[in-house]
Amino acid sequence: MALFYYQAFAKDGKKVTGTVDAPSVQQAKEQLSKQGMYPISVVPATQETTLAWYQRFFIRSLSLEQKILFTKQLTILLKAGVPLLQALELLVEQFEGTLKTMLIAIKDEIKEGSSLANALKKYPKAFDNIYVQLVRAGEASGKLEVILERLTGYLERQLEIKKRFRSAMLGPLLQLGVAGIVVIGMMIFVVPMMAENFAKQGKELPTITQILIGISYVFTHYFWLIGILLALGIAGFLYWKSTPSGGRMWDTIKLRIPLVKYFAKTNAIVQFSYTLGLLLEGGVNLAESLDIVVSTVDNRILADTLQEARDKIIKQGKIAQYLKQTELFPPIAIYLINTGEQSGQLDAMLLTVARNYEVELTELTDSLVAKIGPLMLISMAVVVGFIVLALVMPIMEFGDIEGI
């Protein structure tokens, strides 16, 4: 069966839209008629047809939570001995929207003789290359449910990191928002009123007060220009970063900033080790695994370095030796990888390396985030203190000012 998008008139004469699962357009119309509706149009459903026109501009891929839920439920059904096609039919009833549309299409592909991996490959935004290749390895080895269980764990780790970061940043971002509102409110409302009172005195103001009044004047009279320049600046930066030359330059700059460099390199180690270990454990061959892994590294400069190592590894098969030449992996990581290579447990050692450095990265991130809050409070105190000082100094010099 396939999913169809319909527009029809209901019994009360109102126009309704929705989706219906049926083997053909004609049978979809018959189903609607039996439900007391008069179909106007019935067409194969796609992600775009099931959304309102204004929603089509905001089409997104599957969320990580949806992908985890799908993978976990499919694993449970396969472990229980339910055939793949029947498992997908059961899952279609559990989801709505984009995922339901995808699952129906995937189910139909498999009915026509396609493998699950090939069917998933048609949705690269939802199921990335790592996901597809692991499913392919699971189908080839006859251990699809085992591979899906590993994938669930991999995705859950990603979700946990994502949630930890969001939770840690929530407090500092709220502080920043409150500080921004307070400062902007003072610059727009308080400072102009005080400036007007100061002007009545006809005396020269302290330099710090003149600077504050000047900033306030720009805020109140040229806020639209500030907004336009800010938007243009952000858009220009994003465009520049999206170009090949701009992206490479930005990645190079990040590798020259000490703390950012550490995060970029450590994150590349975690991505490389965890992904390669998972692929090798799943039965994907080394050459194909390395191709996939290199494409997952965010930084172009580091990706190029790993690509060079990849080419040498494929030719001679010495992983630890050529990873050492990249000067990206620390000695302890090289030692563990070499041990795994010599003992025939490379996949397990790669996963150990990934977990060790992931813990180190997480601890450092938590430590830095814990320091952001106090730093923001200090910054806010400095800014507010500057404003208060600039307003108090004239009062102290001139004495009481009428109207204040």
C-alpha positions as CSV (number, residue, x, y, z in Angstrom):
1,M,0.0,0.0,0.0
2,A,1.0,3.6,-0.4
3,L,0.1,6.9,1.3
4,F,-2.2,9.4,-0.5
5,Y,-2.9,13.0,0.2
6,Y,-6.5,14.0,-0.3
7,Q,-8.8,17.0,-0.4
8,A,-12.5,16.3,0.1
9,F,-15.8,17.6,1.2
10,A,-17.1,16.2,4.5
11,K,-20.8,15.4,5.3
12,D,-21.3,18.9,6.6
13,G,-20.0,20.4,3.4
14,K,-16.7,21.5,4.9
15,K,-13.5,21.1,2.9
16,V,-11.1,18.7,4.7
17,T,-7.6,17.4,3.9
18,G,-5.6,14.5,5.2
19,T,-3.8,11.2,4.2
20,V,-5.1,7.7,3.6
21,D,-3.2,4.5,3.2
22,A,-4.4,2.4,0.2
23,P,-3.1,0.2,-2.6
24,S,-4.1,2.7,-5.4
25,V,-5.7,6.0,-6.0
26,Q,-9.1,4.4,-6.9
27,Q,-9.2,2.4,-3.7
28,A,-8.2,5.5,-1.7
29,K,-11.2,7.3,-3.2
30,E,-13.4,4.3,-2.4
31,Q,-12.2,4.4,1.3
32,L,-13.1,8.1,1.5
33,S,-16.5,7.6,0.0
34,K,-17.2,4.9,2.5
35,Q,-16.3,7.4,5.3
36,G,-19.0,9.8,3.9
37,M,-16.6,12.1,2.1
38,Y,-16.6,13.4,-1.5
39,P,-13.0,13.4,-2.7
40,I,-11.9,16.4,-4.8
41,S,-8.3,15.3,-5.4
42,V,-6.2,12.3,-4.4
43,V,-2.5,12.3,-5.1
44,P,0.5,10.3,-3.8
45,A,1.7,11.9,-0.5
46,T,5.1,13.4,-0.2
47,Q,6.5,15.4,2.7
48,E,5.5,18.6,0.8
49,T,1.9,17.7,0.0
50,T,1.1,16.8,3.6
51,L,2.1,20.2,4.9
52,A,0.4,23.6,4.6
53,W,2.0,26.0,2.1
54,Y,3.5,28.1,4.8
55,Q,5.0,25.1,6.6
56,R,6.8,23.9,3.4
57,F,9.4,26.7,4.0
58,F,10.3,25.1,7.3
59,I,10.6,21.4,6.3
60,R,13.0,19.7,8.6
61,S,14.6,16.3,8.8
62,L,13.6,13.8,11.4
63,S,14.5,14.8,15.0
64,L,17.0,12.7,16.8
65,E,14.3,11.6,19.2
66,Q,12.1,10.3,16.4
67,K,15.1,8.4,14.8
68,I,15.9,6.8,18.2
69,L,12.3,5.8,18.8
70,F,12.0,4.3,15.3
71,T,15.3,2.4,15.6
72,K,14.5,1.1,19.1
73,Q,11.0,-0.1,18.2
74,L,12.2,-1.8,15.0
75,T,14.9,-3.5,17.1
76,I,12.3,-4.8,19.6
77,L,10.1,-6.2,16.8
78,L,12.9,-7.9,15.0
79,K,14.2,-9.4,18.2
80,A,10.7,-10.8,18.9
81,G,10.9,-12.6,15.5
82,V,8.6,-10.3,13.6
83,P,9.6,-10.3,9.8
84,L,11.0,-6.9,8.6
85,L,8.1,-6.1,6.3
86,Q,5.5,-6.8,9.0
87,A,7.5,-4.8,11.5
88,L,7.5,-1.8,9.2
89,E,3.7,-2.2,8.7
90,L,3.2,-2.2,12.5
91,L,5.4,0.9,12.9
92,V,3.5,2.9,10.2
93,E,0.6,2.9,12.6
94,Q,2.7,4.3,15.4
95,F,3.9,7.5,13.7
96,E,2.5,10.5,12.0
97,G,3.6,13.1,9.6
98,T,7.0,13.0,7.8
99,L,8.1,9.7,9.4
100,K,4.9,7.9,8.6
101,T,5.2,9.0,4.9
102,M,8.8,7.8,4.8
103,L,8.0,4.4,6.4
104,I,5.2,3.7,3.9
105,A,7.5,4.5,1.0
106,I,10.3,2.4,2.6
107,K,7.8,-0.5,3.1
108,D,6.7,-0.3,-0.5
109,E,10.3,-0.3,-1.7
110,I,11.0,-3.5,0.3
111,K,7.9,-5.1,-1.1
112,E,9.3,-4.5,-4.6
113,G,12.5,-6.3,-3.6
114,S,14.7,-3.5,-2.3
115,S,16.9,-3.9,0.8
116,L,16.2,-1.9,3.9
117,A,19.6,-0.1,3.4
118,N,18.8,1.0,-0.2
119,A,15.3,2.2,0.9
120,L,16.7,4.2,3.7
121,K,19.4,5.7,1.4
122,K,16.7,7.6,-0.4
123,Y,16.2,9.8,2.7
124,P,19.8,11.1,3.4
125,K,18.5,14.0,5.6
126,A,16.8,11.5,7.9
127,F,19.2,8.5,7.7
128,D,22.8,9.5,7.2
129,N,25.5,7.5,5.6
130,I,26.7,5.8,8.8
131,Y,23.1,4.7,9.6
132,V,22.6,3.3,6.1
133,Q,26.0,1.5,6.0
134,L,25.5,-0.1,9.4
135,V,22.0,-1.3,8.3
136,R,23.6,-2.7,5.1
137,A,26.2,-4.6,7.2
138,G,23.5,-5.9,9.4
139,E,21.4,-7.2,6.5
140,A,24.5,-8.8,4.9
141,S,25.5,-10.5,8.2
142,G,22.0,-11.6,9.2
143,K,22.4,-9.6,12.4
144,L,20.2,-6.6,11.6
145,E,18.6,-6.5,15.1
146,V,22.1,-6.5,16.8
147,I,23.3,-3.6,14.5
148,L,20.1,-1.6,15.2
149,E,20.6,-2.1,18.9
150,R,24.2,-0.7,18.5
151,L,22.8,2.2,16.4
152,T,20.2,3.0,19.1
153,G,23.0,3.3,21.7
154,Y,25.0,5.5,19.4
155,L,22.1,7.8,18.7
156,E,21.2,7.9,22.4
157,R,24.7,9.0,23.3
158,Q,24.4,11.8,20.7
159,L,21.1,12.9,22.2
160,E,22.5,12.8,25.8
161,I,25.4,15.1,24.8
162,K,23.0,17.4,23.0
163,K,20.7,17.6,26.0
164,R,23.6,18.1,28.5
165,F,24.8,21.0,26.4
166,R,21.4,22.6,26.1
167,S,20.7,22.2,29.8
168,A,24.1,23.6,30.8
169,M,23.7,26.7,28.5
170,L,20.1,27.5,29.6
171,G,21.2,29.4,32.7
172,P,23.9,31.5,31.1
173,L,21.7,32.3,28.1
174,L,18.8,33.5,30.4
175,Q,21.3,35.7,32.3
176,L,22.5,37.1,29.1
177,G,18.9,37.8,28.0
178,V,18.0,39.5,31.2
179,A,21.2,41.6,31.1
180,G,20.5,42.6,27.5
181,I,17.0,43.7,28.3
182,V,18.2,45.7,31.4
183,V,21.0,47.5,29.4
184,I,18.8,48.2,26.4
185,G,16.0,49.5,28.6
186,M,18.4,51.9,30.4
187,M,19.9,53.1,27.1
188,I,16.5,53.8,25.5
189,F,14.5,55.2,28.5
190,V,16.7,56.1,31.4
191,V,19.8,57.7,29.8
192,P,17.8,60.0,27.4
193,M,15.8,61.4,30.3
194,M,18.9,62.0,32.4
195,A,20.7,63.6,29.4
196,E,17.8,66.0,29.0
197,N,18.1,67.0,32.6
198,F,21.9,67.4,32.3
199,A,21.5,69.6,29.2
200,K,19.4,72.1,31.3
201,Q,22.4,72.7,33.5
202,G,24.4,74.0,30.6
203,K,27.6,72.6,32.0
204,E,30.2,70.4,30.4
205,L,29.7,66.8,31.2
206,P,32.4,64.3,32.2
207,T,33.8,62.3,29.2
208,I,32.4,59.0,30.5
209,T,28.9,60.6,30.5
210,Q,29.3,62.1,27.1
211,I,30.3,58.6,25.7
212,L,27.2,57.0,27.4
213,I,24.9,59.7,26.0
214,G,26.4,59.3,22.5
215,I,25.8,55.5,22.6
216,S,22.3,56.1,23.9
217,Y,21.6,58.5,21.0
218,V,22.8,55.9,18.4
219,F,20.5,53.3,20.1
220,T,17.4,55.5,20.1
221,H,17.8,57.2,16.7
222,Y,19.6,54.6,14.6
223,F,18.3,51.3,16.0
224,W,17.0,50.4,12.5
225,L,20.4,50.9,11.0
226,I,22.0,48.8,13.7
227,G,19.5,46.0,13.0
228,I,20.2,46.2,9.2
229,L,24.0,46.2,9.6
230,L,23.8,43.4,12.1
231,A,21.6,41.3,9.8
232,L,23.9,42.0,6.8
233,G,27.0,41.2,8.9
234,I,25.6,37.8,10.0
235,A,24.3,37.0,6.5
236,G,27.6,37.9,5.0
237,F,29.6,35.8,7.5
238,L,27.3,32.8,7.0
239,Y,27.6,33.1,3.2
240,W,31.4,33.5,3.4
241,K,31.7,30.5,5.7
242,S,29.5,28.4,3.3
243,T,31.9,29.0,0.4
244,P,34.8,26.4,0.0
245,S,37.5,29.1,0.5
246,G,35.7,30.8,3.3
247,G,35.0,27.5,5.1
248,R,38.6,26.4,4.9
249,M,39.8,29.7,6.2
250,W,37.3,29.6,9.1
251,D,38.4,26.1,10.0
252,T,42.0,27.2,9.9
253,I,41.3,30.2,12.2
254,K,39.6,27.8,14.6
255,L,42.7,25.7,14.8
256,R,44.8,28.7,15.7
257,I,42.7,29.6,18.8
258,P,44.1,27.5,21.7
259,L,40.9,26.4,23.4
260,V,38.9,26.1,20.2
261,K,41.8,24.1,18.7
262,Y,41.7,21.6,21.6
263,F,37.9,21.1,21.2
264,A,38.1,20.7,17.4
265,K,40.9,18.1,17.6
266,T,39.4,16.2,20.5
267,N,36.0,16.2,18.9
268,A,37.6,14.9,15.6
269,I,39.3,12.0,17.6
270,V,35.9,11.1,19.2
271,Q,34.1,11.2,15.8
272,F,36.7,9.3,14.0
273,S,37.3,6.6,16.7
274,Y,33.6,6.0,17.6
275,T,32.4,5.9,14.0
276,L,35.2,3.7,12.7
277,G,34.8,1.3,15.6
278,L,31.1,1.1,15.2
279,L,31.4,0.4,11.4
280,L,34.1,-2.2,11.8
281,E,32.2,-3.9,14.6
282,G,29.2,-3.9,12.3
283,G,31.2,-5.7,9.6
284,V,31.7,-2.8,7.1
285,N,35.1,-3.3,5.4
286,L,38.0,-1.0,6.3
287,A,38.2,1.0,3.1
288,E,34.5,1.8,3.0
289,S,34.5,2.6,6.8
290,L,37.4,5.1,6.4
291,D,35.6,6.8,3.6
292,I,32.5,7.3,5.7
293,V,34.5,8.3,8.8
294,V,36.5,11.0,7.1
295,S,33.2,12.6,5.8
296,T,31.9,12.8,9.4
297,V,34.7,15.1,10.6
298,D,33.4,18.7,10.7
299,N,36.7,20.6,10.3
300,R,37.9,20.6,6.7
301,I,41.6,20.9,7.6
302,L,41.4,17.9,10.0
303,A,39.3,16.0,7.4
304,D,42.1,16.5,4.8
305,T,44.7,15.3,7.3
306,L,42.7,12.2,7.9
307,Q,42.0,11.7,4.2
308,E,45.8,11.6,3.6
309,A,46.2,9.0,6.4
310,R,43.2,7.1,4.9
311,D,44.9,6.7,1.6
312,K,48.1,5.4,3.2
313,I,46.2,3.0,5.4
314,I,44.3,1.5,2.5
315,K,47.6,0.9,0.6
316,Q,49.6,-0.6,3.5
317,G,47.0,-1.4,6.2
318,K,48.9,0.1,9.1
319,I,46.4,2.2,10.9
320,A,48.2,3.3,14.1
321,Q,51.4,4.2,12.2
322,Y,49.7,6.6,9.8
323,L,47.3,8.0,12.4
324,K,50.4,8.9,14.4
325,Q,51.7,10.9,11.4
326,T,48.7,13.1,11.4
327,E,49.8,14.5,14.8
328,L,46.1,14.6,15.7
329,F,46.0,11.6,18.0
330,P,47.7,11.7,21.4
331,P,50.3,9.0,22.2
332,I,47.9,7.1,24.5
333,A,45.3,6.9,21.8
334,I,47.9,5.7,19.2
335,Y,49.0,3.1,21.8
336,L,45.5,1.7,22.3
337,I,44.8,1.7,18.5
338,N,48.1,-0.1,17.9
339,T,47.2,-2.7,20.6
340,G,43.9,-3.3,19.0
341,E,45.4,-3.6,15.6
342,Q,48.0,-6.2,16.8
343,S,45.4,-8.2,18.9
344,G,42.7,-8.2,16.2
345,Q,40.4,-6.1,18.4
346,L,40.7,-2.8,16.6
347,D,37.0,-2.1,16.8
348,A,36.8,-2.5,20.6
349,M,40.0,-0.4,21.1
350,L,38.6,2.4,18.8
351,L,35.4,2.5,20.9
352,T,37.5,2.6,24.1
353,V,39.5,5.6,22.7
354,A,36.3,7.3,21.7
355,R,34.7,6.9,25.2
356,N,37.8,8.0,27.0
357,Y,38.1,11.2,25.0
358,E,34.4,11.8,25.0
359,V,34.5,11.8,28.9
360,E,37.4,14.2,28.9
361,L,35.6,16.5,26.4
362,T,32.4,16.4,28.5
363,E,34.2,17.1,31.7
364,L,36.0,20.1,30.2
365,T,32.8,21.4,28.6
366,D,30.9,21.1,32.0
367,S,33.8,23.0,33.7
368,L,33.8,25.8,31.1
369,V,30.0,26.1,31.2
370,A,30.1,26.3,35.0
371,K,32.4,29.3,34.7
372,I,30.3,31.1,32.1
373,G,27.6,32.0,34.6
374,P,29.9,33.9,37.0
375,L,31.7,35.5,34.0
376,M,28.4,36.8,32.6
377,L,27.4,38.2,36.0
378,I,30.8,40.0,36.2
379,S,30.3,41.3,32.6
380,M,26.8,42.5,33.4
381,A,28.0,44.2,36.6
382,V,30.7,46.0,34.6
383,V,28.3,47.2,32.0
384,V,25.6,48.3,34.5
385,G,28.3,49.8,36.7
386,F,29.6,51.9,33.7
387,I,26.1,53.2,33.1
388,V,25.5,54.0,36.7
389,L,28.9,55.7,37.1
390,A,28.3,57.8,34.0
391,L,25.0,59.0,35.4
392,V,26.2,59.5,39.0
393,M,29.3,61.5,38.2
394,P,27.5,64.6,36.9
395,I,25.1,64.6,39.9
396,M,28.1,64.5,42.2
397,E,29.8,67.4,40.3
398,F,26.7,69.6,39.8
399,G,24.9,68.7,43.0
400,D,21.1,68.2,42.9
401,I,19.6,68.4,39.5
402,E,16.1,69.4,39.1
403,G,13.8,66.7,38.0
404,I,16.0,63.8,39.0
